[in-house]
Amino acid sequence: TGGDWWGNGGREVHLVDTTSGKKVRVLPNSGDRAVFSPNGKRIATANYRPNSSSRQSVMVWNVDTGEKLRTLENQWRTLGMAFSPDGRLLAF
């Protein structure tokens, strides 16, 4: 992921196969923070900001397809996230 320590200006999240080292998928305009759901089927990303005057977003994606499932707009500097054990809730 890109961005900085303060949760500003992330651009994209890269999913990489840890066995082969090959890039599996890039989640464009997704931010600089990421966390997988407990079952590994979804990933939440945070801090994408299209321009310096806009607020940031937290997004939930389908890992297999790269489809964006949800966008929670008007967030600010998300530094950490966690899914609940059942994957139904996301704290940030």
N, C-alpha and C positions, 0 to 999 in steps of 0.2 A: 504494500500500500504506500501511498505518497503522503503528503501533508506534513505536519510538524507536531511537536510535543503538545502544543496547545489546542489541537483539534481544529486547525484552520486549513482550508484550501485543499483537501484531499481530492484526487481525481478518479482513480480507478483501483479496483481490487483484482489481484491476479490469483487464480486457483491453479496450484501446481501439484502434479502427482509426485508424492514424496519418494516413491520407489524409483521412478525413471528420471525424475527431475524435469519432465516435460510440462509445459504450460498447457493446462486443460481448457481454461476459459478465462476471459477478461470480462469483468463486470464494469462497463463504461459508466462514467459519471456516478460512481458509487461511494466515493469518499476515501477515508484513511483509517477507518477502524472496521473490524469484522469479527463476528462470532458465529459459530455453527450451532444449530439447534441440536438437542440431545440425540435425535435420530439421524442427524447428518443430511437431512433432505432439504433444509432451508439454511440460509445464511443471512444474518442481519448486517448491514453496513451503515456507516454514519459519516457525516461531515462533508458531503458533497455540497458545494456552493457554486452556482453557475457564474456569479460575478461578486465582486467585493462588497456590494451594497445589499445583497440578499441574505436571508437567513438560510441555515443549513437544513438538511433532511436526514432522517433515519429511514432506511429502506429494507424490505425483506424480499429475498430472491429465492427462486427454485434453483438448487445447486445443479441438478441434472440438465436443465434446459437453459438456464440463464435468464429466465423470465422474471421480471420484476412483479412481485405479488402485491406489495403494499408500499405506500410512501407516506411517512408522517412528516409533514412539512413544518416549518417555523420552529425548528429546534436550534439549540445553540451550543456549540463546542462539546459534543459528546465525547467523553474521555474513556468511558467503559460501558459495556453492555453485558447482559447475561439473560439467557432463557431460563424459564422455570424448568424443573425436572421433566414435566410432561410436555414441554414445548409450546404450551398455550399462551404464556405470558412472556413479555420481553421487558426487562428493566434497563433503563439507561439514564 
